[in-house]
């Protein structure tokens, strides 16, 4: 090494320059001596600036410094995958299996080794730092290739299957690169089985296809040029992003109705493309430069309208718990595929958008949600990053798709709106999913459990599109598992093929096959020349129609259905001493119930109560309430429930509107009722009925006559009274009778107040059961052997959870939890009852 010093003699003298030269040489010699000493040399923060580690932290790394080529953070998708992989190591281990004829195993192995040497991402492992995991690129790693000669192996097919399964179950030590293994098993004179096992942390599907293409290019003797960029550039780019801008953007978009999905890129040309100059670290660097705040704003606004996660596994009955994953494939024939593609062209949308729309519609029908959420992957390769399309690495990201379904909207218009929303997300598609979920107002919970993946360039296309020196490839088997309950992978290179991979603890095979058939039927319906609006697209398959017909084959001649009162009278004659009603310590036999209600009916008739005459009833759950309802019915009148908790002015309005002249009330509730001219309020418990007959009055009432009235909630205006007939009430009884209850059956009344107690009485009277009420209800059920329970919207769920009741409870529950029962709502609890309802 020689140095020449040039200086101006007018400004410096020779002695000064000579002293400077000697001092510089001494420092240089000291530096060389330091670097040459044993144990010298190491990483400094300036060597790995993206890592953000101090010198002390670098010195504590579990890898010798001379083995480290680079160190930088993870991309958002890598962070998510690493988290789930540490929790369940079998996740995100991918495997490709394919038979290859005409292979020179040595040359093929060398092509793989050179590829690993050429790409930093293939020499990358992962360090699980406590709060900020890092990916570490090693300068050198062992060869990923192992060769076996199994030409004489017995039971070869079974042995190959077990070998591949064993290799996949080994998983990876995520800190020990390389995180891929290439098994070449010679199975014949001219045939090998290639088993490529890798971790998804390294490569997305696009990168895997490019890697295989590069290996085949090297195999045939061509050395492609390396890309100018590196994966670290992507990480650096991410670090420079404006996160506040991302947040603003996502919040704004989430206030709308759509979710993003990046459209698939066009397939690469079949000819050999030169290798890019970049590396995966360029991508990491690019990620680091992103505006993360903008991503956060965008996602917070986009998801602000999502009220609850869309969890398909939770919406369906739980299967028997099984470990592991399973998979199936749904292939559309050429006619169906061409119909879908023609529909997409006609509506100016991509096939990806059509499939997304169909999946959203199916989820909506299953879960009952008008706005569903599911996951979708985007390619994630930024256009402004050099060689982004050619780099190897994990660029994809999973984002929520949250479309709202307007039943009146035309399918094509809805899909174009969905596609426009997807396109608008390009600038913010790199936001981490865990950040988006935190901004969505769901407490960081997962927003979905299904993932839809539209593959840009499957591996089998990469194999077919390469002229690889006479190699011939068989059918490709590609295995991968995710952390989601259900993953759909769509390939559309030829006929559309949809892979279904699911967790066995979330779905069973039968349910998945039904979902597959429904999804196929929905896609075909959408592909019609003139599909109907969203709300009119029929979902059930022929099999579903047959199943529904079987469930509903419960025709009953309702003309033969006896009335409530005749059933109670019949039971009083058959088993007069049997207990009919229990409330705490108070018990009434059927004979006593019949006798007391008959006397009350006589007293009411004496006051003018008869057919179509309304009587108000203000009572809490009690024996008095039951007596009042049955007494009014025996007198031929109709009852109107009055809730003492309502404001007096509302009660006064109801009384005035319905023309009430008589109200039966429990004594302690009478003071809560408005005092109105011409309206008599009688305390039920204090009414002296000793002078009235034990026989019910003879009443000439008509089946269409009024049996009871209820008032609407008034949520859309002034509360209104709505009536039901004797025939309607008894038909409800007829539907319950289909299930049948023996004379020993007992029905407990849960807490729903007065509004629909007619259904509870109807449901138990026929079989001679008793109806416990009050604080001792649970113990009475246990002690009395009660098999059926009636109650409010939560009763069915509670009873089923306790496993105390059978199917019959689902029909005896308060109408507010059954579809079409006359209540104001509660449909969210009615879904399970649907298939059991006979009417």
C-alpha positions in Angstrom: 0.0 0.0 0.0 1.5 3.4 -1.0 0.2 6.9 -0.4 1.2 10.0 -2.3 0.6 13.4 -0.6 0.0 16.4 -2.7 0.0 19.8 -1.0 0.4 23.5 -1.7 3.9 24.7 -0.7 2.5 28.2 -0.4 0.3 27.1 2.5 2.2 24.1 4.1 5.8 23.4 4.8 7.3 20.0 4.1 7.8 19.2 7.8 4.1 19.5 8.6 3.1 17.2 5.8 5.7 14.6 6.8 4.4 14.6 10.4 0.9 14.2 9.2 2.0 11.3 6.9 3.7 9.5 9.8 0.7 9.9 12.1 -1.7 8.6 9.5 0.5 5.6 8.8 0.7 4.8 12.6 -3.1 4.9 12.9 -3.4 2.7 9.9 -0.9 0.2 11.3 -2.7 0.2 14.6 -6.0 -0.5 12.9 -4.6 -3.4 10.9 -3.0 -4.8 14.1 -6.4 -4.6 15.9 -8.3 -6.3 13.2 -5.7 -9.0 12.9 -5.7 -9.9 16.6 -7.3 -13.2 17.7 -11.0 -12.7 18.3 -11.0 -9.3 16.6 -13.6 -8.3 14.1 -17.3 -7.9 14.8 -20.5 -6.2 13.8 -21.1 -2.5 14.6 -24.4 -0.7 14.3 -23.2 0.9 11.1 -22.8 -2.5 9.5 -26.5 -3.4 10.0 -28.3 0.0 10.2 -31.8 -1.5 9.7 -31.5 -3.7 12.7 -31.6 -0.8 15.1 -29.5 -2.6 17.7 -26.9 -1.2 20.0 -23.3 -2.4 20.1 -24.0 -4.4 23.3 -27.0 -6.1 21.6 -25.0 -6.9 18.6 -22.3 -8.4 20.7 -24.8 -10.6 22.4 -26.1 -12.2 19.2 -26.0 -16.0 19.2 -24.2 -16.0 15.9 -20.5 -15.3 15.2 -20.1 -11.9 13.7 -18.1 -13.2 10.7 -21.1 -15.4 9.7 -23.5 -12.4 9.5 -24.0 -10.8 6.2 -27.0 -8.7 7.1 -29.6 -8.1 9.8 -32.9 -6.3 9.5 -36.5 -6.4 10.7 -39.4 -8.5 9.4 -42.1 -7.4 6.9 -45.7 -7.2 8.3 -46.6 -10.6 6.8 -43.4 -12.2 8.2 -44.2 -10.9 11.7 -47.7 -12.5 11.6 -46.4 -15.8 10.2 -43.5 -15.9 12.8 -46.0 -15.4 15.6 -48.3 -18.2 14.5 -45.3 -20.5 13.6 -43.9 -20.1 17.1 -47.3 -21.0 18.5 -47.9 -23.9 16.1 -44.7 -25.0 14.3 -46.6 -27.1 11.7 -48.2 -23.9 10.3 -46.8 -22.3 7.1 -44.5 -25.2 6.3 -45.0 -25.7 2.6 -44.2 -28.7 0.5 -44.1 -29.4 -3.2 -43.9 -33.0 -4.5 -43.4 -33.9 -8.2 -42.0 -36.7 -10.3 -39.2 -35.7 -12.7 -38.0 -37.8 -15.6 -34.7 -37.3 -17.4 -33.0 -35.6 -14.4 -29.3 -35.2 -13.9 -29.3 -35.2 -10.1 -25.8 -33.7 -9.6 -26.4 -30.8 -12.0 -29.9 -30.2 -10.5 -28.4 -30.1 -7.0 -25.7 -27.6 -8.0 -28.3 -25.4 -9.6 -30.1 -25.3 -6.2 -26.9 -24.6 -4.3 -26.0 -21.7 -6.6 -29.5 -20.2 -6.2 -29.1 -20.3 -2.4 -25.7 -18.6 -2.7 -27.2 -15.9 -5.0 -30.1 -14.8 -2.9 -29.8 -13.5 0.6 -33.4 -14.4 1.5 -32.5 -18.1 1.0 -29.8 -17.8 3.6 -32.0 -16.1 6.1 -33.0 -17.3 9.6 -35.1 -15.5 12.2 -34.1 -14.4 15.7 -37.0 -14.1 18.2 -36.0 -10.9 20.0 -38.4 -10.1 22.8 -40.2 -7.1 21.2 -38.7 -6.9 17.8 -37.8 -10.1 15.9 -35.1 -9.8 13.3 -34.1 -11.8 10.2 -30.4 -12.7 9.9 -28.7 -13.3 6.6 -25.7 -15.7 6.9 -22.8 -15.5 4.5 -22.8 -19.3 4.0 -25.2 -22.1 4.7 -25.1 -25.8 4.2 -26.4 -27.3 1.0 -30.2 -27.7 1.1 -30.0 -30.8 -1.2 -30.2 -34.4 0.0 -30.1 -37.3 -2.5 -31.5 -40.8 -1.9 -31.4 -43.9 -4.1 -34.6 -45.9 -3.6 -34.8 -47.8 -6.8 -35.0 -51.1 -4.8 -37.1 -49.8 -2.0 -40.1 -52.1 -1.2 -43.6 -50.5 -1.1 -42.1 -47.5 -2.9 -45.3 -45.4 -3.1 -46.1 -45.8 0.6 -42.5 -45.1 1.5 -42.4 -41.9 -0.5 -45.6 -40.7 1.1 -44.2 -41.4 4.5 -40.9 -39.7 3.7 -42.6 -36.5 2.5 -44.9 -36.5 5.5 -41.9 -37.0 7.9 -39.9 -34.3 6.2 -42.8 -31.9 6.5 -43.5 -32.8 10.2 -39.8 -32.1 11.0 -40.5 -28.4 10.5 -37.6 -26.0 10.9 -35.5 -24.4 13.5 -36.3 -20.9 12.4 -33.0 -19.5 13.5 -31.0 -22.0 11.4 -30.8 -21.2 7.7 -31.5 -22.4 5.2 -35.2 -22.8 5.8 -35.7 -25.1 2.8 -34.8 -28.7 2.0 -34.6 -30.3 -1.4 -35.0 -34.1 -1.4 -34.1 -35.9 -4.6 -35.2 -39.5 -4.4 -34.2 -41.7 -7.3 -37.1 -44.1 -7.9 -36.2 -45.5 -11.3 -33.5 -45.5 -13.9 -34.8 -42.2 -15.4 -37.1 -40.9 -12.7 -36.7 -38.9 -9.5 -39.2 -37.7 -6.9 -38.5 -34.1 -6.0 -39.7 -33.1 -2.5 -39.2 -29.4 -1.8 -40.0 -28.4 1.8 -39.7 -24.8 2.8 -41.0 -22.2 5.2 -43.4 -19.6 4.0 -41.5 -17.0 5.9 -39.0 -16.9 3.1 -41.0 -16.9 -0.1 -44.5 -16.1 -1.3 -46.0 -18.0 -4.2 -44.7 -15.6 -6.9 -41.2 -15.9 -5.4 -41.4 -19.7 -5.3 -42.3 -19.9 -8.9 -39.5 -17.5 -9.9 -37.0 -19.5 -7.8 -38.0 -22.8 -9.5 -37.7 -21.1 -12.9 -34.2 -19.8 -12.0 -33.1 -23.2 -10.9 -34.3 -24.8 -14.2 -32.5 -22.0 -16.1 -29.3 -22.7 -14.3 -29.8 -26.5 -14.8 -29.8 -26.1 -18.5 -26.5 -24.1 -18.4 -27.6 -20.4 -18.5 -26.4 -18.1 -15.7 -29.1 -15.4 -15.2 -28.0 -11.9 -14.1 -28.6 -11.2 -10.5 -31.2 -8.5 -9.6 -30.0 -5.0 -8.6 -32.2 -4.9 -5.5 -32.4 -6.9 -2.4 -35.1 -7.9 0.0 -33.6 -5.5 2.6 -34.5 -2.6 0.3 -38.1 -3.6 0.7 -37.7 -3.6 4.5 -36.0 -0.2 4.4 -38.8 1.1 2.2 -41.4 -0.1 4.8 -39.5 1.7 7.5 -39.7 5.0 5.6 -43.5 4.9 5.2 -45.7 7.5 6.8 -47.7 5.3 9.3 -50.0 8.2 10.2 -51.0 8.6 6.6 -51.7 4.9 6.3 -53.9 5.1 9.4 -55.8 8.1 8.1 -56.3 6.3 4.8 -57.5 3.0 6.2 -59.9 4.8 8.6 -61.5 6.7 5.8 -61.8 3.6 3.6 -63.2 1.5 6.4 -66.0 4.0 6.9 -67.2 2.8 3.4 -68.4 -0.6 2.6 -65.6 -2.4 0.7 -62.3 -4.0 1.5 -59.1 -4.2 -0.6 -57.8 -7.1 -2.6 -54.9 -6.4 -5.0 -55.7 -7.8 -8.5 -53.6 -10.6 -9.8 -50.7 -9.6 -11.9 -50.4 -10.9 -15.4 -48.5 -14.1 -15.8 -44.9 -13.7 -16.7 -43.8 -14.4 -20.3 -42.6 -18.0 -20.8 -39.1 -16.9 -22.1 -36.3 -16.6 -19.6 -36.1 -13.3 -17.9 -32.8 -12.0 -16.5 -32.4 -12.2 -12.8 -33.1 -8.9 -10.9 -30.3 -7.1 -9.3 -32.2 -6.5 -6.0 -32.4 -8.6 -2.9 -35.2 -9.3 -0.4 -33.6 -7.0 2.1 -34.4 -4.1 -0.3 -38.1 -4.9 0.2 -37.6 -4.9 4.0 -35.9 -1.5 3.7 -38.7 -0.2 1.5 -41.2 -1.3 4.1 -39.3 0.6 6.7 -39.8 3.8 4.7 -43.6 3.5 4.4 -46.0 6.1 6.0 -47.3 3.8 8.8 -49.5 6.6 10.2 -51.4 6.9 6.9 -52.0 3.2 6.8 -53.4 3.3 10.4 -55.7 6.2 9.5 -57.0 4.4 6.4 -57.7 1.1 8.2 -59.3 2.7 11.2 -61.8 4.5 9.0 -62.3 1.5 6.6 -63.2 -0.8 9.5 -65.2 1.7 11.5 -68.4 0.2 10.2 -67.6 -3.4 11.1 -69.7 -4.3 14.2 -68.5 -7.8 14.7 -66.0 -10.3 13.3 -67.2 -12.8 10.6 -66.3 -16.2 12.1 -67.7 -18.9 9.9 -66.7 -21.7 12.3 -68.7 -20.0 15.1 -71.8 -19.6 12.9 -72.0 -23.3 12.2 -72.5 -26.2 14.7 -69.2 -27.4 16.1 -67.9 -30.7 14.7 -66.4 -33.4 16.8 -63.0 -32.1 17.7 -60.3 -33.6 15.5 -56.6 -32.6 15.3 -54.8 -31.3 12.3 -55.9 -30.1 8.8 -57.6 -31.5 5.9 -58.1 -30.4 2.3 -60.2 -30.9 -0.8 -60.3 -29.4 -4.3 -63.3 -28.1 -6.2 -62.8 -28.0 -10.0 -65.2 -26.2 -12.3 -65.5 -27.7 -15.8 -64.6 -25.9 -18.9 -68.1 -24.7 -19.6 -68.6 -23.3 -16.1 -65.1 -21.7 -16.2 -65.7 -20.0 -19.5 -69.1 -18.8 -18.3 -67.5 -17.1 -15.3 -64.7 -15.6 -17.3 -67.2 -14.3 -19.9 -69.3 -12.7 -17.1 -66.2 -11.0 -15.7 -65.3 -9.6 -19.1 -68.9 -8.5 -19.7 -69.0 -6.7 -16.3 -65.5 -5.3 -16.7 -64.2 -6.9 -13.5 -61.5 -9.5 -12.9 -62.2 -13.1 -12.1 -60.7 -12.5 -8.7 -63.3 -9.9 -7.9 -66.1 -12.3 -9.0 -64.8 -15.0 -6.7 -64.5 -12.6 -3.8 -68.1 -11.4 -4.4 -69.4 -14.9 -4.4 -67.6 -15.8 -1.2 -68.9 -12.6 0.5 -72.4 -13.5 -0.5 -72.1 -17.0 0.8 -70.7 -15.8 4.1 -73.5 -13.3 4.5 -76.2 -16.0 3.9 -74.5 -18.4 6.4 -73.8 -15.9 9.2 -76.8 -13.6 8.7 -74.5 -10.5 8.6 -75.2 -7.7 6.1 -71.5 -6.8 6.2 -69.1 -9.7 6.3 -65.3 -9.7 6.7 -62.9 -12.2 5.2 -59.2 -12.2 4.5 -57.5 -11.8 1.1 -53.9 -11.8 0.1 -52.3 -9.0 -2.0 -49.0 -9.3 -3.9 -47.4 -6.4 -1.9 -44.7 -5.6 -4.5 -44.3 -1.8 -4.6 -44.1 -0.4 -8.1 -41.5 2.2 -7.0 -39.1 -0.5 -5.6 -36.5 -1.4 -8.2 -36.8 -5.0 -9.5 -39.8 -5.6 -7.2 -41.4 -8.1 -9.6 -38.1 -10.0 -9.9 -37.0 -10.1 -6.3 -37.4 -13.3 -4.2 -39.0 -13.0 -0.7 -42.2 -12.8 1.1 -44.0 -9.7 -0.2 -47.6 -10.8 0.1 -49.9 -9.3 2.8 -53.2 -10.4 4.2 -55.9 -7.7 4.4 -59.5 -7.7 5.5 -62.2 -7.5 2.8 -65.4 -6.1 4.3 -68.1 -5.6 1.7 -71.7 -4.5 2.6 -74.4 -6.4 0.7 -77.3 -4.3 -0.7 -80.0 -6.7 -1.6 -81.4 -4.4 -4.2 -78.1 -3.8 -6.0 -77.3 -5.4 -9.4 -74.5 -8.0 -9.2 -72.3 -6.3 -11.8 -72.6 -2.8 -10.2 -71.8 -4.3 -6.8 -68.7 -6.1 -8.2 -67.4 -3.1 -10.0 -67.7 -1.1 -6.7 -65.8 -3.8 -4.9 -63.1 -3.8 -7.6 -62.7 0.0 -7.4 -62.3 -0.2 -3.7 -59.6 -2.9 -4.1 -57.7 -0.8 -6.6 -57.8 2.2 -4.2 -56.0 0.3 -1.5 -52.8 -0.2 -3.5 -51.1 2.7 -1.6 -51.8 1.2 1.8 -51.7 -2.6 1.2 -48.5 -3.0 3.3 -50.1 -2.1 6.6 -49.7 -5.0 9.1 -53.0 -6.9 9.7 -52.6 -6.7 13.5 -52.5 -2.9 13.3 -55.6 -2.9 11.1 -57.5 -5.1 13.5 -56.4 -2.8 16.4 -57.9 0.2 14.5 -61.2 -1.7 13.7 -62.8 -1.1 17.1 -62.9 -4.8 17.9 -60.3 -4.8 20.7 -57.7 -6.3 18.5 -59.8 -9.5 18.0 -59.5 -11.4 14.7 -62.0 -10.0 12.2 -62.3 -13.2 10.3 -61.4 -16.9 10.2 -61.6 -17.5 6.4 -58.9 -16.6 3.9 -59.3 -16.3 0.1 -56.1 -16.6 -2.0 -56.1 -16.0 -5.7 -52.8 -17.5 -7.0 -51.0 -15.3 -9.6 -48.6 -17.9 -11.0 -48.8 -21.5 -9.6 -45.7 -23.6 -9.4 -47.0 -26.1 -11.9 -47.1 -23.3 -14.5 -43.5 -22.5 -13.7 -42.5 -26.1 -14.4 -44.5 -26.3 -17.6 -43.4 -23.0 -19.0 -39.6 -23.7 -18.8 -37.6 -25.5 -21.4 -35.4 -27.4 -18.9 -33.2 -29.5 -21.0 -35.6 -32.3 -21.7 -37.0 -32.6 -18.1 -40.5 -33.9 -17.9 -42.6 -33.1 -14.8 -45.6 -35.0 -13.4 -48.5 -33.7 -11.5 -47.6 -31.2 -8.8 -48.8 -31.7 -5.2 -48.6 -28.6 -3.1 -49.3 -28.7 0.6 -49.6 -25.7 2.9 -51.5 -24.9 6.2 -52.4 -21.5 7.6 -53.6 -20.4 11.0 -57.1 -19.7 9.6 -60.1 -22.0 10.1 -60.6 -22.2 6.3 -58.4 -21.2 3.4 -59.6 -21.1 -0.2 -56.9 -21.1 -2.9 -58.1 -20.2 -6.4 -56.1 -21.2 -9.5 -57.4 -20.1 -12.9 -54.7 -20.9 -15.3 -57.0 -23.5 -17.1 -60.3 -24.6 -15.6 -60.9 -22.9 -12.3 -59.7 -25.0 -9.4 -60.4 -24.0 -5.8 -58.4 -25.7 -3.0 -60.1 -25.9 0.4 -57.9 -26.3 3.4 -59.4 -26.3 6.9 -58.7 -27.0 10.5 -60.4 -30.2 11.5 -61.3 -28.7 14.9 -63.4 -26.0 13.1 -65.1 -28.0 10.3 -65.8 -31.6 9.4 -65.6 -33.0 5.9 -69.4 -33.2 5.4 -69.9 -29.5 6.2 -67.0 -28.5 3.9 -68.4 -30.5 1.1 -71.8 -28.8 1.5 -70.0 -25.4 1.5 -68.2 -26.4 -1.7 -71.4 -27.4 -3.5 -73.2 -24.2 -2.4 -70.2 -22.1 -3.5 -70.1 -23.8 -6.8 -73.9 -23.2 -7.3 -73.5 -19.6 -6.3 -70.7 -19.0 -8.8 -72.8 -20.6 -11.6 -75.8 -18.5 -10.7 -73.7 -15.3 -10.8 -72.4 -16.4 -14.3 -75.9 -16.4 -15.7 -76.5 -14.0 -18.6 -78.8 -11.9 -16.4 -78.2 -12.6 -12.7 -80.9 -11.2 -10.4 -80.2 -8.5 -7.7 -78.1 -9.7 -4.8 -81.0 -10.3 -2.5 -82.7 -12.6 -5.0 -79.8 -14.9 -5.8 -80.9 -18.3 -4.6 -78.4 -20.1 -2.4 -79.8 -23.6 -1.7 -78.6 -26.5 -3.9 -80.9 -29.3 -5.0 -79.6 -31.2 -2.0 -80.5 -28.3 0.3 -84.0 -28.2 -1.2 -84.5 -31.9 -0.5 -83.2 -31.5 3.1 -85.5 -28.6 3.7 -88.5 -30.5 2.3 -87.7 -33.3 4.7 -87.5 -31.0 7.7 -90.8 -29.4 6.8 -92.7 -32.6 6.1 -94.8 -32.0 9.2 -98.3 -31.3 7.7 -100.9 -31.2 10.4 -104.7 -30.8 10.1 -105.1 -27.7 12.3 -108.9 -28.0 12.2 -108.5 -31.0 14.5 -106.3 -29.1 17.0 -108.1 -28.7 20.4 -108.3 -25.4 22.1 -106.1 -24.4 25.0 -109.1 -24.4 27.4 -110.4 -27.8 26.3 -106.9 -29.3 26.8 -106.7 -27.9 30.4 -110.3 -29.1 31.1 -109.4 -32.6 29.7 -106.3 -32.8 31.8 -108.2 -31.6 34.9 -110.7 -34.5 34.4 -108.0 -37.1 33.6 -105.5 -36.2 36.4 -107.2 -33.7 38.8 -104.6 -34.0 41.5 -101.6 -33.7 39.2 -99.5 -30.6 39.8 -100.2 -28.0 37.1 -98.4 -24.9 38.3 -95.5 -24.3 40.7 -94.3 -20.9 41.9 -91.9 -21.0 44.8 -93.6 -22.9 47.5 -97.1 -22.4 45.9 -98.4 -25.3 43.9 -101.7 -25.8 42.1 -103.2 -29.0 40.9 -105.1 -29.2 37.6 -108.4 -29.4 39.5 -107.6 -26.3 41.5 -106.4 -24.4 38.5 -109.6 -25.3 36.6 -111.8 -24.4 39.6 -110.2 -21.0 40.3 -110.0 -19.9 36.7 -113.7 -20.8 36.2 -114.8 -18.7 39.1 -112.7 -15.8 37.8 -114.3 -16.2 34.4 -117.8 -16.1 35.9 -116.9 -12.9 37.7 -115.5 -11.3 34.5 -118.6 -12.3 32.5 -120.7 -10.6 35.2 -118.8 -7.4 34.3 -119.5 -7.8 30.6 -116.4 -9.6 29.5 -117.2 -11.8 26.5 -116.0 -12.4 22.9 -113.7 -9.7 21.6 -113.8 -7.8 24.8 -110.3 -6.7 25.9 -109.2 -7.0 29.6 -105.9 -5.5 30.6 -103.6 -7.6 32.7 -100.8 -6.0 34.7 -98.9 -8.7 36.6 -95.4 -10.0 37.1 -94.6 -13.7 36.7 -96.8 -15.3 39.3 -99.7 -17.6 39.9 -102.0 -14.6 39.8 -100.8 -13.8 36.3 -101.6 -17.3 35.1 -105.0 -17.3 36.7 -105.8 -13.9 35.1 -104.8 -15.0 31.6 -106.9 -18.3 31.8 -109.8 -16.5 33.5 -110.0 -14.0 30.7 -109.9 -16.7 28.1 -112.6 -18.8 29.8 -114.8 -15.7 29.9 -114.4 -15.5 26.1 -112.5 -12.3 26.3 -109.0 -11.2 25.1 -106.2 -10.1 27.3 -103.9 -7.1 26.8 -100.6 -7.2 28.7 -99.7 -3.9 30.4 -96.1 -3.5 31.6 -96.1 -1.6 34.9 -92.5 -0.5 34.1 -93.7 1.6 31.2 -94.3 5.3 31.8 -97.8 6.2 32.9 -98.5 8.3 29.8 -97.6 5.4 27.5 -99.9 3.1 29.5 -102.7 5.7 29.4 -102.3 5.9 25.6 -102.5 2.2 25.2 -105.6 2.0 27.5 -107.3 4.8 25.6 -106.4 3.4 22.1 -107.7 -0.1 22.9 -110.8 1.1 24.8 -110.1 -0.9 27.9 -112.7 -0.7 30.7 -111.3 -3.3 33.0 -107.8 -4.1 34.2 -106.7 -7.0 36.4 -103.6 -6.2 38.4 -101.5 -7.6 41.2 -102.2 -5.6 44.3 -98.7 -4.1 44.6 -98.8 -3.0 41.0 -102.1 -1.2 40.9 -100.7 2.1 42.1 -98.3 2.2 39.1 -101.2 2.3 36.6 -102.8 5.5 35.5 -106.2 6.3 37.0 -108.6 7.0 34.2 -112.4 7.7 34.1 -114.4 4.6 33.1 -111.5 2.2 33.7 -111.9 -0.2 36.6 -108.7 -1.7 38.2 -109.2 -4.9 40.2 -106.6 -6.5 42.4 -106.4 -10.2 41.3 -105.4 -11.6 44.7 -108.0 -9.6 46.7 -111.0 -10.3 44.6 -113.6 -12.3 46.5 -114.8 -15.0 44.1 -116.5 -17.3 46.6 -120.0 -16.5 45.3 -119.3 -17.6 41.8 -119.7 -21.1 40.2 -116.9 -23.6 39.7 -118.1 -24.2 36.2 -116.8 -22.0 33.4 -119.4 -19.8 31.7 -120.8 -21.0 28.3 -119.3 -18.8 25.7 -120.2 -18.6 22.0 -116.9 -17.5 20.5 -115.6 -17.8 17.0 -112.2 -19.2 16.0 -111.4 -15.9 14.3 -112.3 -14.0 17.4 -109.7 -12.0 19.4 -107.6 -14.0 21.9 -105.1 -11.4 22.9 -103.5 -8.2 21.9 -99.9 -7.0 22.3 -98.5 -3.5 21.7 -95.6 -2.8 19.5 -92.4 -1.2 20.9 -93.1 2.1 19.3 -89.5 2.2 18.0 -90.8 3.5 14.6 -93.5 5.8 16.0 -96.5 5.5 18.3 -97.0 2.1 19.9 -99.9 0.2 18.3 -102.0 -2.7 19.4 -101.8 -5.9 17.4 -104.2 -8.8 17.9 -104.2 -12.5 17.4 -107.1 -14.9 17.1 -108.1 -18.0 19.0 -107.4 -20.0 15.8 -103.9 -18.5 15.5 -103.1 -19.2 19.1 -104.3 -22.8 18.8 -102.4 -23.3 15.6 -99.2 -22.3 17.5 -100.2 -25.0 19.9 -100.6 -27.4 17.0 -97.0 -26.8 15.9 -95.8 -27.6 19.4 -97.9 -30.8 19.5 -96.0 -32.2 16.6 -93.0 -32.8 18.8 -95.2 -34.5 21.4 -95.0 -34.6 25.2 -96.1 -37.3 27.4 -98.4 -36.8 30.4 -95.3 -36.8 32.7 -93.7 -33.9 30.8 -93.2 -30.6 32.7 -92.6 -27.2 31.4 -90.8 -24.5 33.3 -91.4 -20.8 32.6 -88.3 -18.7 32.2 -88.3 -14.9 32.6 -89.7 -13.0 29.7 -92.6 -11.2 31.5 -96.2 -11.3 30.4 -96.0 -10.6 26.8 -96.1 -14.1 25.4 -97.1 -16.4 28.2 -99.9 -17.8 26.1 -97.3 -19.8 24.2 -95.9 -21.2 27.4 -99.3 -22.3 28.6 -100.2 -23.8 25.3 -96.9 -25.7 25.2 -97.4 -27.5 28.5 -101.1 -27.9 28.9 -101.6 -30.7 26.4 -99.3 -33.2 28.0 -100.3 -32.5 31.6 -97.0 -31.0 32.6 -96.5 -28.5 35.4 -95.1 -25.0 35.1 -92.6 -24.0 37.8 -92.2 -20.2 38.2 -90.4 -17.8 40.5 -87.1 -17.8 42.3 -87.0 -21.5 42.9 -87.3 -22.3 39.2 -83.9 -24.0 38.8 -84.1 -26.2 41.9 -87.7 -27.0 41.0 -86.6 -28.1 37.6 -83.9 -30.3 39.0 -86.1 -31.8 41.8 -89.1 -32.2 39.6 -87.4 -33.8 36.6 -88.6 -31.1 34.3 -87.5 -31.8 30.7 -88.8 -28.7 28.9 -88.2 -25.1 29.8 -89.7 -21.9 28.3 -88.3 -18.5 28.7 -86.9 -15.3 27.1 -84.4 -15.0 24.4 -81.6 -16.4 26.5 -83.5 -19.4 27.8 -82.7 -21.7 25.0 -79.0 -20.9 25.0 -78.8 -21.3 28.8 -80.7 -24.5 28.8 -78.8 -26.0 26.0 -75.5 -25.1 27.7 -76.7 -26.8 30.8 -77.8 -29.8 28.7 -81.0 -30.1 30.6 -83.5 -29.9 27.8 -84.3 -31.6 24.5 -85.4 -30.2 21.1 -88.8 -29.3 22.4 -87.5 -26.3 24.3 -86.7 -24.6 21.1 -90.4 -24.3 20.3 -91.5 -23.4 23.8 -89.2 -20.4 24.1 -90.7 -16.9 24.2 -91.8 -15.8 20.7 -89.2 -13.0 20.7 -86.5 -15.6 20.0 -88.4 -17.4 17.2 -88.8 -16.2 13.6 -92.4 -15.1 12.9 -93.5 -15.3 16.5 -94.7 -11.7 16.8 -92.0 -10.3 19.0 -89.9 -7.3 18.2 -86.6 -9.0 17.6 -84.1 -11.5 18.7 -83.5 -13.2 15.4 -79.9 -13.7 16.4 -81.0 -16.5 18.7 -83.5 -18.1 16.4 -81.2 -19.6 13.8 -80.6 -22.9 15.7 -84.4 -23.4 16.1 -85.2 -23.1 12.5 -84.6 -26.7 11.3 -86.6 -28.1 14.3 -89.7 -25.9 13.8 -92.4 -28.1 12.2 -94.5 -25.3 10.9 
